[in-house]
Amino acid sequence: MTDHAPGAPHQTPTVVEAPPPAWIKTELARHPQRPDPMSFIERIFTDFSEIHGDRAFGDDPAMLCGMARFEGQEVMVIGNLKGRSTKEKVLRKFGMPDPEGYRKALRAMKIAEKFGRPVLTFIDLMGANPGLGAEERGQAEAIARNLIEMSRLRVPTIATVTGEGGSGGALALAVADRVLILEKAIYSVISPEACASIMWRDATKRAQAAVALKATAADIKQLGCIDDIVPEPGAGAHEDPEAAAGLLAEKLRWHLNELKSLPVDELVRLRYEKFRNIAQFYTT
């Protein structure tokens, strides 16, 4: 017996391949209900007082900076904002800061250094704004300036990738004593779509690019690019934002207490050595 008409060509059933785990985590990192940096800041910190403007051009709505308290201790918190509604996403440029956003962040870091406050940054962005206006106002210089200034800040610094940490836009907030990443977050030099467009001239190969980039928390930890992985509740932070914030607060507490015990000169030296030795794959 056959299940097709006599003489009809035999059709091989279509096999749909399951997406690789790296792409599944990429989609979780971008989940529309995933807590953004402001969601974590509101749940973990108290007495938040926002700082506006870069004192050079304007105030970037894609970058949030402010003084706050973490379990009674005064700290400086910085994070980028993507927005929730369509209108807010457009206002915040989908979380991609302009140069004035990075300069505002650096101004906040310098204030923190002046008053001896630890700096805690929260990252969830595909990259810095690549628009013409941003380039005209010195996007590359603003990012480069943050890299060098963060490397020598004389206060404890902790950076946390909460969703998607992409390119230099993320690194400009992540030259820290401790770099943490949430379990379902990703951290890479480029987005999977952009990588696929460059490598294969085909953005639809984004899942393949996600695997090649090794951007998941476990991959990045193995490469030595981050210091700790923050566990997430259930299938991801979007299922229980309160529990996710509690798990992150626990990690922040532990690392901050460890960093506060170090002399300032030792803190800066260890930070410098860490970034000089990251991802050394070749030997002579």
C-alpha positions as CSV (number, residue, x, y, z in Angstrom):
1,M,0.0,0.0,0.0
2,T,1.2,3.5,-0.7
3,D,-0.1,6.8,0.7
4,H,0.0,8.6,-2.7
5,A,-1.7,8.2,-6.0
6,P,-0.2,5.8,-8.5
7,G,2.2,7.5,-10.8
8,A,2.4,10.6,-8.6
9,P,5.9,11.7,-7.7
10,H,7.0,10.8,-4.2
11,Q,7.4,13.9,-2.0
12,T,10.0,13.9,0.8
13,P,8.6,15.4,3.9
14,T,10.1,18.8,4.8
15,V,12.4,18.6,7.9
16,V,12.4,21.8,9.9
17,E,15.6,22.1,11.9
18,A,15.4,23.4,15.4
19,P,17.2,26.7,15.9
20,P,20.6,26.4,17.6
21,P,20.8,27.2,21.4
22,A,22.8,30.3,20.6
23,W,20.0,31.8,18.6
24,I,17.4,30.8,21.1
25,K,19.3,32.7,23.8
26,T,19.6,35.7,21.4
27,E,15.9,35.8,21.0
28,L,15.5,35.5,24.8
29,A,17.9,38.4,25.3
30,R,15.7,40.5,23.0
31,H,12.3,39.3,24.5
32,P,9.9,42.2,24.5
33,Q,9.0,41.6,28.1
34,R,12.5,41.2,29.4
35,P,13.4,43.7,32.1
36,D,15.5,46.6,30.8
37,P,18.2,48.4,32.8
38,M,15.7,50.8,34.3
39,S,13.5,47.9,35.5
40,F,16.5,46.5,37.4
41,I,17.5,49.9,38.7
42,E,14.0,50.6,40.1
43,R,13.9,47.2,41.8
44,I,17.5,47.1,43.2
45,F,18.2,50.8,44.2
46,T,16.5,53.5,46.2
47,D,16.6,57.3,46.3
48,F,17.5,57.5,42.6
49,S,18.3,61.1,41.5
50,E,18.8,61.5,37.7
51,I,21.6,63.5,36.1
52,H,20.9,65.2,32.8
53,G,23.1,66.5,30.0
54,D,26.7,66.2,28.9
55,R,27.5,69.9,29.3
56,A,28.5,70.1,25.7
57,F,25.5,69.4,23.4
58,G,22.4,68.1,25.1
59,D,20.7,65.3,27.0
60,D,20.4,61.9,25.4
61,P,17.2,60.1,26.3
62,A,18.8,56.7,25.4
63,M,21.2,57.0,28.4
64,L,20.2,57.1,32.0
65,C,22.5,58.3,34.8
66,G,21.9,59.1,38.4
67,M,22.9,58.8,42.0
68,A,21.2,56.2,44.1
69,R,21.6,54.0,47.2
70,F,22.3,50.3,47.1
71,E,21.4,48.8,50.5
72,G,22.2,52.1,52.1
73,Q,25.4,52.7,50.3
74,E,25.6,55.7,47.9
75,V,26.5,54.7,44.3
76,M,26.3,56.0,40.8
77,V,24.1,54.0,38.4
78,I,24.2,54.2,34.6
79,G,22.2,52.3,32.0
80,N,20.8,52.6,28.5
81,L,17.1,52.7,27.8
82,K,15.3,51.0,24.9
83,G,11.8,52.1,25.7
84,R,8.6,49.9,25.8
85,S,6.0,51.5,23.6
86,T,6.6,52.4,19.9
87,K,6.6,56.1,20.7
88,E,9.1,55.7,23.6
89,K,11.4,53.4,21.4
90,V,11.6,56.1,18.8
91,L,12.3,58.7,21.4
92,R,15.1,56.6,22.9
93,K,16.4,55.6,19.5
94,F,15.8,51.9,20.4
95,G,18.4,52.2,23.2
96,M,21.3,53.2,20.9
97,P,23.0,56.2,22.6
98,D,24.5,59.2,20.8
99,P,27.9,60.7,21.6
100,E,26.2,63.0,24.2
101,G,24.9,59.9,25.9
102,Y,28.3,58.5,26.4
103,R,29.7,61.9,27.4
104,K,26.9,62.2,30.0
105,A,27.8,58.8,31.3
106,L,31.4,59.8,31.6
107,R,30.4,63.0,33.4
108,A,28.5,60.9,35.9
109,M,31.5,58.6,36.4
110,K,33.7,61.5,37.1
111,I,31.2,62.8,39.7
112,A,31.2,59.4,41.3
113,E,35.0,59.4,41.3
114,K,35.1,62.8,42.9
115,F,32.9,61.7,45.8
116,G,34.2,58.2,46.1
117,R,31.1,56.4,44.9
118,P,31.2,53.0,43.2
119,V,29.9,53.0,39.6
120,L,27.4,50.4,38.5
121,T,26.5,50.2,34.8
122,F,23.6,48.2,33.1
123,I,23.8,47.4,29.4
124,D,21.1,46.3,26.9
125,L,21.8,47.6,23.4
126,M,22.7,46.4,19.9
127,G,25.3,49.1,19.6
128,A,25.8,52.8,19.6
129,N,23.6,55.0,17.3
130,P,25.2,54.7,13.8
131,G,23.3,57.8,12.4
132,L,24.9,60.6,10.5
133,G,24.3,63.1,13.3
134,A,26.0,60.9,15.8
135,E,29.0,60.5,13.6
136,E,29.3,64.2,13.0
137,R,29.3,64.8,16.7
138,G,32.1,62.4,17.3
139,Q,30.6,59.0,18.2
140,A,33.9,57.1,17.8
141,E,35.8,59.6,19.9
142,A,33.2,59.6,22.7
143,I,33.3,55.8,22.9
144,A,37.1,55.7,22.9
145,R,37.2,58.4,25.6
146,N,35.0,56.3,27.8
147,L,37.2,53.3,27.3
148,I,40.3,55.0,28.5
149,E,38.7,57.0,31.3
150,M,36.8,53.9,32.7
151,S,40.1,51.9,32.7
152,R,41.6,54.4,35.2
153,L,38.6,55.4,37.4
154,R,39.7,55.3,41.1
155,V,36.5,53.8,42.4
156,P,35.0,50.3,42.2
157,T,33.2,49.6,39.0
158,I,30.8,46.8,38.0
159,A,29.1,46.4,34.6
160,T,26.2,44.1,34.0
161,V,24.9,42.9,30.6
162,T,21.2,42.5,31.3
163,G,20.0,41.7,27.7
164,E,22.1,42.4,24.6
165,G,25.6,43.8,24.8
166,G,26.6,44.8,21.3
167,S,29.8,46.3,19.9
168,G,31.7,49.3,21.2
169,G,28.4,50.8,22.3
170,A,28.3,48.2,25.1
171,L,32.0,48.2,25.7
172,A,31.9,52.0,26.4
173,L,30.1,51.1,29.6
174,A,31.9,47.9,30.4
175,V,35.5,48.5,31.1
176,A,34.9,47.6,34.8
177,D,36.5,45.7,37.6
178,R,33.8,43.1,37.4
179,V,31.8,42.4,34.2
180,L,28.6,40.4,34.9
181,I,26.1,38.9,32.4
182,L,22.7,37.5,33.0
183,E,22.3,33.8,32.1
184,K,20.1,34.4,29.0
185,A,21.9,37.5,27.8
186,I,24.5,37.8,25.0
187,Y,27.6,39.9,24.6
188,S,29.4,40.3,21.2
189,V,31.3,42.5,18.9
190,I,28.5,42.7,16.4
191,S,24.8,41.7,16.1
192,P,24.2,38.3,14.5
193,E,22.2,40.0,11.6
194,A,25.1,42.4,10.8
195,C,27.6,39.6,11.1
196,A,25.7,37.4,8.7
197,S,25.3,40.3,6.3
198,I,29.1,40.8,6.3
199,M,30.3,37.2,6.3
200,W,27.7,35.5,4.1
201,R,26.0,38.5,2.4
202,D,22.8,37.1,3.8
203,A,21.1,38.4,7.0
204,T,18.9,35.4,7.1
205,K,21.9,33.4,8.3
206,R,21.7,35.1,11.6
207,A,21.3,31.9,13.6
208,Q,24.5,30.6,12.0
209,A,26.2,33.8,12.9
210,A,25.0,33.6,16.5
211,V,26.7,30.3,16.9
212,A,30.0,31.6,15.3
213,L,30.1,34.7,17.5
214,K,30.1,32.6,20.7
215,A,28.1,35.4,22.3
216,T,26.2,33.4,25.0
217,A,27.0,33.8,28.7
218,A,28.7,30.4,28.9
219,D,30.8,31.1,25.8
220,I,31.9,34.5,27.0
221,K,32.8,33.2,30.4
222,Q,34.9,30.5,28.8
223,L,36.7,33.1,26.8
224,G,37.4,35.1,29.9
225,C,35.6,38.2,28.8
226,I,33.2,38.3,31.8
227,D,33.7,37.6,35.4
228,D,30.4,36.1,36.6
229,I,27.1,34.8,35.3
230,V,23.9,35.8,37.0
231,P,21.3,33.0,37.1
232,E,17.8,33.8,35.8
233,P,14.5,32.4,37.1
234,G,12.6,29.9,35.0
235,A,13.0,30.3,31.3
236,G,14.3,33.8,31.6
237,A,14.1,37.1,33.5
238,H,10.9,38.1,31.7
239,E,9.0,35.4,33.6
240,D,9.7,36.9,37.0
241,P,11.4,40.3,37.0
242,E,11.3,40.6,40.8
243,A,13.2,37.3,41.3
244,A,15.6,38.2,38.5
245,A,16.4,41.6,40.3
246,G,16.9,39.7,43.5
247,L,19.4,37.4,42.0
248,L,21.3,40.3,40.4
249,A,21.3,42.3,43.6
250,E,22.9,39.3,45.4
251,K,25.7,39.1,42.9
252,L,26.2,42.9,43.0
253,R,26.5,42.8,46.8
254,W,29.1,40.1,46.8
255,H,31.3,41.6,44.1
256,L,31.0,45.2,45.5
257,N,32.0,44.0,49.0
258,E,35.0,42.3,47.5
259,L,36.1,45.3,45.5
260,K,35.7,47.7,48.4
261,S,38.2,45.7,50.4
262,L,41.0,46.4,47.8
263,P,43.3,49.5,48.0
264,V,42.6,52.0,45.2
265,D,46.0,51.5,43.5
266,E,45.5,47.8,43.6
267,L,42.0,48.1,42.2
268,V,43.3,50.1,39.1
269,R,46.2,47.8,38.6
270,L,44.1,44.6,38.6
271,R,41.6,46.2,36.2
272,Y,44.4,47.1,33.8
273,E,45.9,43.7,33.9
274,K,42.5,42.0,33.4
275,F,41.8,43.8,30.2
276,R,45.3,43.5,28.9
277,N,45.1,39.7,29.2
278,I,41.5,39.1,28.0
279,A,41.2,36.7,25.0
280,Q,44.8,35.9,24.4
281,F,44.6,32.9,22.1
282,Y,48.0,32.8,20.4
283,T,51.4,32.0,21.8
284,T,54.8,32.0,20.3
